[in-house]
Amino acid sequence: MSNMLLWSSLLLAVAPQAWGQANSLPSQPHLLVKGQAQREVVPDQFGINVTLRSIDKDPAAARDRAQANAVQILAAFKAQHALRDSVQASALSIAPEYKYENNARVFSGTKVERSLSAQFTSLDEVRRLLGNLKTSEELQVSGITTSYKDEAAVRAELKRQAAQQTRDTAQKLADSYGVRLGGLYTISEVAPNFAYGVQAGTWPGSHGSGGLPGPPAPPTDIQANARAADGLAESLEAGSITLSENVYAIFLIAQ
């Protein structure tokens, strides 16, 4: 009975940083806590995707136009110093194209598609690339993204911080109730399903010892607008990227 009372009290005391897990819980008294660490980084790599699409009733003509546009884009990538090994070109996709006229499907021709992508280390290089592109129905910029070169190393450090936060939080909770913290029962990067109507995606943020409450997430993609008439970029600004790691741990309470 004393164990049941202690476990019930701890469930109330640790919210919002710890909640009872519906499944896979140990039978003895325990604490379930979350650790969270975040860091904002400035992107240092900028990717651009270009889609080529040509439609013609002569398949060879459609293919030739798509190939000519591909040569133009690859030359533009090279002129703006695209990162080595980042340039990628998909194989040609060839399929019939149809349109509807008076509720009837009419053959429009053969559609030839291809996508090209590359990454750059300077936002100015992307601006110049966009300024030099002559976009049309057959040549369109389909996506611009940002990334951080050392993301893997940063995430490894954030995992370490989040794991340490779970131990700090569990220790403070144990001290608050005058009990001793036992060993680690389980730890995971995947949020469990919670009891009491709390789901994995709605676990409240951590604000305990070692916590790094995150600011509102900034945009992770570059905002770009181009004038349709001449294809020149009007604005191109890069925001920051918020990297976040969560760790969920169950600690036993020493008997």
Contacts in CASP RR format, 6 or more apart in sequence:
PFRMAT RR
TARGET T0000
AUTHOR 0000-0000-0000
METHOD contacts of the structure
MODEL  1
MSNMLLWSSLLLAVAPQAWGQANSLPSQPHLLVKGQAQREVVPDQFGINV
TLRSIDKDPAAARDRAQANAVQILAAFKAQHALRDSVQASALSIAPEYKY
ENNARVFSGTKVERSLSAQFTSLDEVRRLLGNLKTSEELQVSGITTSYKD
EAAVRAELKRQAAQQTRDTAQKLADSYGVRLGGLYTISEVAPNFAYGVQA
GTWPGSHGSGGLPGPPAPPTDIQANARAADGLAESLEAGSITLSENVYAI
FLIAQ
3 28 0 8 1.000
3 29 0 8 1.000
6 29 0 8 1.000
6 177 0 8 1.000
6 179 0 8 1.000
6 253 0 8 1.000
7 29 0 8 1.000
7 30 0 8 1.000
9 177 0 8 1.000
10 18 0 8 1.000
10 29 0 8 1.000
10 31 0 8 1.000
10 173 0 8 1.000
10 177 0 8 1.000
10 253 0 8 1.000
11 18 0 8 1.000
11 19 0 8 1.000
11 20 0 8 1.000
13 173 0 8 1.000
13 176 0 8 1.000
13 177 0 8 1.000
14 31 0 8 1.000
14 32 0 8 1.000
14 33 0 8 1.000
14 173 0 8 1.000
15 204 0 8 1.000
16 203 0 8 1.000
16 204 0 8 1.000
16 205 0 8 1.000
17 33 0 8 1.000
17 34 0 8 1.000
17 169 0 8 1.000
17 173 0 8 1.000
17 204 0 8 1.000
17 205 0 8 1.000
17 206 0 8 1.000
17 207 0 8 1.000
17 208 0 8 1.000
18 31 0 8 1.000
18 32 0 8 1.000
18 33 0 8 1.000
18 34 0 8 1.000
18 169 0 8 1.000
18 170 0 8 1.000
18 173 0 8 1.000
19 32 0 8 1.000
19 194 0 8 1.000
19 195 0 8 1.000
19 196 0 8 1.000
19 198 0 8 1.000
19 203 0 8 1.000
20 32 0 8 1.000
20 194 0 8 1.000
20 195 0 8 1.000
20 196 0 8 1.000
21 32 0 8 1.000
21 192 0 8 1.000
21 193 0 8 1.000
21 194 0 8 1.000
21 195 0 8 1.000
21 250 0 8 1.000
22 192 0 8 1.000
22 193 0 8 1.000
22 194 0 8 1.000
22 195 0 8 1.000
23 192 0 8 1.000
23 193 0 8 1.000
24 186 0 8 1.000
24 192 0 8 1.000
25 32 0 8 1.000
25 250 0 8 1.000
26 185 0 8 1.000
26 250 0 8 1.000
26 252 0 8 1.000
28 252 0 8 1.000
28 253 0 8 1.000
28 255 0 8 1.000
29 179 0 8 1.000
29 252 0 8 1.000
29 253 0 8 1.000
29 255 0 8 1.000
30 185 0 8 1.000
30 250 0 8 1.000
30 251 0 8 1.000
30 252 0 8 1.000
30 253 0 8 1.000
31 170 0 8 1.000
31 173 0 8 1.000
31 174 0 8 1.000
31 181 0 8 1.000
31 250 0 8 1.000
31 251 0 8 1.000
31 253 0 8 1.000
32 192 0 8 1.000
32 248 0 8 1.000
32 249 0 8 1.000
32 250 0 8 1.000
33 166 0 8 1.000
33 169 0 8 1.000
33 170 0 8 1.000
33 173 0 8 1.000
33 248 0 8 1.000
33 249 0 8 1.000
33 251 0 8 1.000
34 166 0 8 1.000
34 191 0 8 1.000
34 203 0 8 1.000
34 205 0 8 1.000
34 206 0 8 1.000
34 246 0 8 1.000
34 247 0 8 1.000
34 248 0 8 1.000
34 249 0 8 1.000
35 162 0 8 1.000
35 163 0 8 1.000
35 165 0 8 1.000
35 166 0 8 1.000
35 169 0 8 1.000
35 206 0 8 1.000
35 211 0 8 1.000
35 246 0 8 1.000
35 247 0 8 1.000
35 248 0 8 1.000
35 249 0 8 1.000
36 162 0 8 1.000
36 165 0 8 1.000
36 205 0 8 1.000
36 206 0 8 1.000
36 211 0 8 1.000
36 212 0 8 1.000
36 244 0 8 1.000
36 245 0 8 1.000
36 246 0 8 1.000
36 247 0 8 1.000
37 158 0 8 1.000
37 159 0 8 1.000
37 161 0 8 1.000
37 162 0 8 1.000
37 165 0 8 1.000
37 211 0 8 1.000
37 212 0 8 1.000
37 244 0 8 1.000
37 245 0 8 1.000
38 158 0 8 1.000
38 212 0 8 1.000
38 213 0 8 1.000
38 214 0 8 1.000
38 215 0 8 1.000
38 242 0 8 1.000
38 243 0 8 1.000
38 244 0 8 1.000
38 245 0 8 1.000
39 154 0 8 1.000
39 158 0 8 1.000
39 212 0 8 1.000
39 242 0 8 1.000
39 243 0 8 1.000
40 215 0 8 1.000
40 218 0 8 1.000
40 240 0 8 1.000
40 241 0 8 1.000
40 242 0 8 1.000
40 243 0 8 1.000
41 148 0 8 1.000
41 151 0 8 1.000
41 154 0 8 1.000
41 240 0 8 1.000
41 241 0 8 1.000
41 243 0 8 1.000
42 148 0 8 1.000
42 238 0 8 1.000
42 239 0 8 1.000
42 240 0 8 1.000
42 241 0 8 1.000
43 146 0 8 1.000
43 147 0 8 1.000
43 148 0 8 1.000
43 238 0 8 1.000
43 239 0 8 1.000
43 240 0 8 1.000
43 241 0 8 1.000
44 121 0 8 1.000
44 147 0 8 1.000
44 148 0 8 1.000
44 149 0 8 1.000
45 83 0 8 1.000
45 119 0 8 1.000
45 120 0 8 1.000
45 121 0 8 1.000
45 146 0 8 1.000
45 147 0 8 1.000
45 148 0 8 1.000
45 149 0 8 1.000
46 119 0 8 1.000
46 120 0 8 1.000
46 121 0 8 1.000
46 122 0 8 1.000
46 123 0 8 1.000
46 125 0 8 1.000
46 126 0 8 1.000
46 144 0 8 1.000
46 145 0 8 1.000
46 146 0 8 1.000
46 147 0 8 1.000
46 222 0 8 1.000
46 238 0 8 1.000
47 86 0 8 1.000
47 117 0 8 1.000
47 118 0 8 1.000
47 119 0 8 1.000
47 120 0 8 1.000
47 126 0 8 1.000
47 144 0 8 1.000
47 145 0 8 1.000
47 146 0 8 1.000
47 147 0 8 1.000
48 117 0 8 1.000
48 118 0 8 1.000
48 119 0 8 1.000
48 120 0 8 1.000
48 126 0 8 1.000
48 129 0 8 1.000
48 130 0 8 1.000
48 141 0 8 1.000
48 143 0 8 1.000
48 144 0 8 1.000
49 115 0 8 1.000
49 116 0 8 1.000
49 117 0 8 1.000
49 141 0 8 1.000
49 142 0 8 1.000
49 143 0 8 1.000
49 144 0 8 1.000
49 145 0 8 1.000
50 73 0 8 1.000
50 115 0 8 1.000
50 116 0 8 1.000
50 117 0 8 1.000
50 133 0 8 1.000
50 139 0 8 1.000
50 140 0 8 1.000
50 141 0 8 1.000
50 142 0 8 1.000
51 113 0 8 1.000
51 114 0 8 1.000
51 115 0 8 1.000
51 139 0 8 1.000
51 140 0 8 1.000
51 141 0 8 1.000
51 142 0 8 1.000
52 66 0 8 1.000
52 69 0 8 1.000
52 70 0 8 1.000
52 73 0 8 1.000
52 112 0 8 1.000
52 113 0 8 1.000
52 114 0 8 1.000
52 115 0 8 1.000
52 116 0 8 1.000
52 138 0 8 1.000
52 139 0 8 1.000
53 66 0 8 1.000
53 111 0 8 1.000
53 112 0 8 1.000
53 113 0 8 1.000
53 137 0 8 1.000
53 138 0 8 1.000
53 140 0 8 1.000
54 61 0 8 1.000
54 62 0 8 1.000
54 63 0 8 1.000
54 65 0 8 1.000
54 66 0 8 1.000
54 69 0 8 1.000
54 111 0 8 1.000
54 112 0 8 1.000
54 138 0 8 1.000
55 62 0 8 1.000
55 97 0 8 1.000
55 108 0 8 1.000
55 109 0 8 1.000
55 110 0 8 1.000
55 111 0 8 1.000
55 112 0 8 1.000
56 62 0 8 1.000
56 65 0 8 1.000
56 109 0 8 1.000
56 110 0 8 1.000
57 107 0 8 1.000
57 108 0 8 1.000
57 109 0 8 1.000
57 110 0 8 1.000
58 110 0 8 1.000
59 94 0 8 1.000
59 110 0 8 1.000
59 112 0 8 1.000
62 94 0 8 1.000
62 109 0 8 1.000
62 110 0 8 1.000
62 111 0 8 1.000
62 112 0 8 1.000
63 92 0 8 1.000
63 94 0 8 1.000
63 112 0 8 1.000
65 112 0 8 1.000
65 138 0 8 1.000
66 92 0 8 1.000
66 112 0 8 1.000
66 113 0 8 1.000
66 114 0 8 1.000
66 138 0 8 1.000
69 138 0 8 1.000
69 139 0 8 1.000
70 89 0 8 1.000
70 114 0 8 1.000
70 116 0 8 1.000
72 139 0 8 1.000
73 116 0 8 1.000
73 133 0 8 1.000
73 139 0 8 1.000
74 87 0 8 1.000
74 89 0 8 1.000
74 116 0 8 1.000
76 129 0 8 1.000
76 132 0 8 1.000
76 133 0 8 1.000
77 87 0 8 1.000
77 116 0 8 1.000
77 118 0 8 1.000
77 129 0 8 1.000
79 132 0 8 1.000
80 120 0 8 1.000
80 125 0 8 1.000
80 126 0 8 1.000
80 128 0 8 1.000
80 129 0 8 1.000
81 120 0 8 1.000
81 121 0 8 1.000
81 122 0 8 1.000
81 125 0 8 1.000
82 118 0 8 1.000
82 119 0 8 1.000
82 120 0 8 1.000
82 125 0 8 1.000
83 118 0 8 1.000
83 119 0 8 1.000
83 120 0 8 1.000
83 121 0 8 1.000
86 117 0 8 1.000
86 118 0 8 1.000
86 119 0 8 1.000
87 116 0 8 1.000
87 117 0 8 1.000
87 118 0 8 1.000
88 116 0 8 1.000
88 117 0 8 1.000
88 118 0 8 1.000
89 114 0 8 1.000
89 115 0 8 1.000
89 116 0 8 1.000
90 114 0 8 1.000
90 115 0 8 1.000
90 116 0 8 1.000
91 114 0 8 1.000
92 112 0 8 1.000
92 113 0 8 1.000
92 114 0 8 1.000
93 111 0 8 1.000
93 112 0 8 1.000
93 113 0 8 1.000
93 114 0 8 1.000
94 110 0 8 1.000
94 111 0 8 1.000
94 112 0 8 1.000
94 113 0 8 1.000
95 110 0 8 1.000
95 111 0 8 1.000
95 113 0 8 1.000
96 107 0 8 1.000
96 109 0 8 1.000
96 110 0 8 1.000
96 111 0 8 1.000
97 107 0 8 1.000
97 108 0 8 1.000
97 109 0 8 1.000
97 110 0 8 1.000
97 111 0 8 1.000
98 105 0 8 1.000
98 106 0 8 1.000
98 107 0 8 1.000
98 108 0 8 1.000
99 105 0 8 1.000
99 106 0 8 1.000
99 108 0 8 1.000
100 106 0 8 1.000
115 142 0 8 1.000
119 147 0 8 1.000
120 126 0 8 1.000
120 129 0 8 1.000
123 222 0 8 1.000
123 236 0 8 1.000
123 238 0 8 1.000
126 144 0 8 1.000
126 222 0 8 1.000
126 236 0 8 1.000
127 233 0 8 1.000
127 236 0 8 1.000
130 141 0 8 1.000
130 224 0 8 1.000
130 226 0 8 1.000
130 231 0 8 1.000
130 232 0 8 1.000
130 233 0 8 1.000
130 236 0 8 1.000
131 226 0 8 1.000
131 231 0 8 1.000
131 232 0 8 1.000
131 233 0 8 1.000
133 139 0 8 1.000
133 141 0 8 1.000
133 231 0 8 1.000
134 230 0 8 1.000
134 231 0 8 1.000
135 141 0 8 1.000
135 226 0 8 1.000
135 228 0 8 1.000
135 231 0 8 1.000
141 224 0 8 1.000
141 226 0 8 1.000
144 221 0 8 1.000
144 222 0 8 1.000
144 224 0 8 1.000
144 236 0 8 1.000
145 220 0 8 1.000
145 221 0 8 1.000
145 222 0 8 1.000
146 220 0 8 1.000
146 221 0 8 1.000
146 222 0 8 1.000
146 238 0 8 1.000
146 239 0 8 1.000
146 241 0 8 1.000
147 241 0 8 1.000
148 154 0 8 1.000
148 241 0 8 1.000
148 243 0 8 1.000
151 243 0 8 1.000
154 243 0 8 1.000
155 243 0 8 1.000
155 245 0 8 1.000
158 243 0 8 1.000
158 244 0 8 1.000
158 245 0 8 1.000
159 189 0 8 1.000
159 245 0 8 1.000
159 247 0 8 1.000
161 210 0 8 1.000
161 212 0 8 1.000
161 245 0 8 1.000
162 245 0 8 1.000
162 246 0 8 1.000
162 247 0 8 1.000
163 187 0 8 1.000
163 247 0 8 1.000
163 249 0 8 1.000
164 210 0 8 1.000
165 206 0 8 1.000
165 208 0 8 1.000
165 209 0 8 1.000
165 210 0 8 1.000
165 211 0 8 1.000
165 247 0 8 1.000
166 187 0 8 1.000
166 247 0 8 1.000
166 248 0 8 1.000
166 249 0 8 1.000
166 251 0 8 1.000
167 249 0 8 1.000
167 251 0 8 1.000
168 208 0 8 1.000
168 209 0 8 1.000
168 210 0 8 1.000
169 206 0 8 1.000
169 208 0 8 1.000
169 209 0 8 1.000
170 181 0 8 1.000
170 249 0 8 1.000
170 251 0 8 1.000
171 181 0 8 1.000
172 208 0 8 1.000
172 209 0 8 1.000
174 180 0 8 1.000
174 181 0 8 1.000
174 251 0 8 1.000
174 253 0 8 1.000
179 253 0 8 1.000
179 254 0 8 1.000
180 253 0 8 1.000
180 254 0 8 1.000
181 251 0 8 1.000
181 252 0 8 1.000
181 253 0 8 1.000
181 254 0 8 1.000
182 251 0 8 1.000
182 252 0 8 1.000
182 253 0 8 1.000
182 254 0 8 1.000
183 251 0 8 1.000
183 252 0 8 1.000
183 254 0 8 1.000
184 249 0 8 1.000
184 250 0 8 1.000
184 251 0 8 1.000
184 252 0 8 1.000
185 249 0 8 1.000
185 250 0 8 1.000
185 251 0 8 1.000
185 252 0 8 1.000
186 249 0 8 1.000
186 250 0 8 1.000
187 247 0 8 1.000
187 248 0 8 1.000
187 249 0 8 1.000
187 250 0 8 1.000
188 247 0 8 1.000
188 248 0 8 1.000
188 249 0 8 1.000
189 245 0 8 1.000
189 246 0 8 1.000
189 247 0 8 1.000
189 248 0 8 1.000
190 200 0 8 1.000
190 248 0 8 1.000
191 200 0 8 1.000
191 201 0 8 1.000
191 203 0 8 1.000
191 246 0 8 1.000
191 248 0 8 1.000
192 200 0 8 1.000
192 248 0 8 1.000
193 199 0 8 1.000
193 200 0 8 1.000
194 200 0 8 1.000
194 203 0 8 1.000
205 213 0 8 1.000
206 213 0 8 1.000
207 213 0 8 1.000
214 242 0 8 1.000
214 244 0 8 1.000
215 242 0 8 1.000
217 242 0 8 1.000
218 239 0 8 1.000
218 240 0 8 1.000
218 241 0 8 1.000
218 242 0 8 1.000
219 239 0 8 1.000
220 239 0 8 1.000
220 241 0 8 1.000
220 242 0 8 1.000
222 236 0 8 1.000
222 237 0 8 1.000
222 238 0 8 1.000
222 239 0 8 1.000
223 235 0 8 1.000
223 236 0 8 1.000
223 237 0 8 1.000
224 233 0 8 1.000
224 235 0 8 1.000
224 236 0 8 1.000
225 233 0 8 1.000
225 234 0 8 1.000
225 235 0 8 1.000
226 232 0 8 1.000
226 233 0 8 1.000
226 234 0 8 1.000
227 234 0 8 1.000
END
